[in-house]
Amino acid sequence: MIKPAGASSGAKNNINHMPPIRSSSMLFVLVLLSVLLLQLLFPWWIVVVIGFAAGLASPLPAWKKGLIVFSAIGLLWLGAALFITFTESAVLLPRIAALLQLPSPWMVFAVTVLIGAVPSSLAAVGGSWLVIR
């Protein structure tokens, strides 16, 4: 039998095998950077796809993956909302709060974080439940 170069007799065939994301900080940074880059090209719901992929890629417990994805995407969306509010114009903030019937204009930030972070963290938990180990 002809063996490929560098293969030993007892080694597993690890062709196209990507190492799993074992660290929670590595998963946080990976989700943060991928959302930051892909949201420039795709619609807002790409965060759900990234959350699902994070759930599939990491061997961490499901609750931990959901919490990491929630915090990464929530922090990114909060930063983006604050950046838009303070650099563009704060005129839109009270109008959106009135439209959503919120008692304070600053609650728009909480709604923004929840809209992005909750579906993506649920997708991460769903992705981790899909993996059979």
Summary of the structure (lengths in Angstrom):
residues: 133
radius of gyration: 19.9
end to end distance: 31.8
largest distance: 74.6
contacts: 364
relative contact order: 0.16
helix: 64%
strand: 0%
